[in-house]
Amino acid sequence: MFWSDFMDDPPESQVETAIRLRQAIEAAEIGIWHWDVASGRVNLSIRAAELLGCPVGECISDTAFLDLILADNRQAVDQTLRASM
């Protein structure tokens, strides 16, 4: 399913899909985040904060987020992000 397919669904179906997505994320015990590129702030889910050792419920800076990436991978990730903007 692509995001555009999801947005074309009726609101009731979108809610059901969002519930299934949340259940899958919780079952897999993964963390998710939202990166607001314009403000440079990263909002971590509770699980993402726990996995990364960050304060729960607080946004972190994009610099702090990049610092969490393994040093060997950091430059490549930073270059890829910059190229995508």
C-alpha positions as CSV (number, residue, x, y, z in Angstrom):
1,M,0.0,0.0,0.0
2,F,1.3,3.4,-0.9
3,W,0.6,6.6,1.1
4,S,-1.5,8.0,-1.7
5,D,-3.7,4.9,-1.6
6,F,-4.2,5.4,2.1
7,M,-5.2,9.0,1.7
8,D,-7.8,8.1,-1.0
9,D,-9.6,5.8,1.4
10,P,-12.6,6.9,3.3
11,P,-11.9,8.3,6.8
12,E,-13.3,5.2,8.5
13,S,-10.8,3.0,6.6
14,Q,-8.0,5.4,7.4
15,V,-8.7,5.0,11.1
16,E,-8.7,1.2,10.8
17,T,-5.4,1.3,8.9
18,A,-3.9,3.6,11.5
19,I,-5.0,1.2,14.3
20,R,-3.5,-1.7,12.5
21,L,-0.3,0.2,11.9
22,R,0.0,1.1,15.6
23,Q,-0.7,-2.5,16.6
24,A,2.1,-3.7,14.3
25,I,4.5,-1.1,15.6
26,E,3.8,-2.1,19.2
27,A,4.0,-5.9,18.4
28,A,7.3,-5.4,16.7
29,E,8.5,-3.3,19.6
30,I,10.0,-0.8,17.2
31,G,10.3,3.0,17.7
32,I,9.2,5.6,15.2
33,W,10.0,9.3,14.9
34,H,8.9,12.4,13.1
35,W,11.6,14.7,11.8
36,D,10.5,18.3,11.2
37,V,13.2,19.3,8.8
38,A,12.2,23.0,8.8
39,S,12.6,23.3,12.6
40,G,15.4,20.8,13.0
41,R,13.5,18.9,15.7
42,V,12.9,15.2,15.9
43,N,9.9,13.9,17.9
44,L,10.5,10.3,19.1
45,S,7.9,7.8,20.1
46,I,8.1,6.5,23.6
47,R,9.7,3.2,22.4
48,A,12.2,5.1,20.1
49,A,13.3,7.2,23.0
50,E,13.7,4.2,25.2
51,L,15.8,2.4,22.5
52,L,17.9,5.4,21.9
53,G,18.4,6.4,25.5
54,C,16.7,9.8,25.0
55,P,14.3,11.6,27.3
56,V,10.7,10.3,26.8
57,G,8.3,13.0,25.7
58,E,11.0,15.6,24.6
59,C,12.0,16.5,21.1
60,I,15.7,16.3,20.3
61,S,17.6,18.3,17.7
62,D,18.5,16.9,14.3
63,T,22.2,17.2,15.3
64,A,21.6,15.1,18.4
65,F,19.6,12.6,16.3
66,L,22.4,12.3,13.8
67,D,24.9,11.8,16.7
68,L,22.9,8.6,17.6
69,I,23.9,7.0,14.3
70,L,27.0,4.9,14.3
71,A,30.0,6.9,13.4
72,D,30.8,4.7,10.4
73,N,27.4,5.4,8.9
74,R,26.9,9.1,10.0
75,Q,28.5,10.8,7.0
76,A,26.6,8.7,4.5
77,V,23.3,9.3,6.3
78,D,23.9,13.0,6.5
79,Q,24.8,13.2,2.8
80,T,21.7,11.2,1.8
81,L,19.5,13.4,3.9
82,R,20.9,16.6,2.5
83,A,20.6,15.3,-1.1
84,S,16.9,14.5,-0.5
85,M,16.0,18.1,0.6
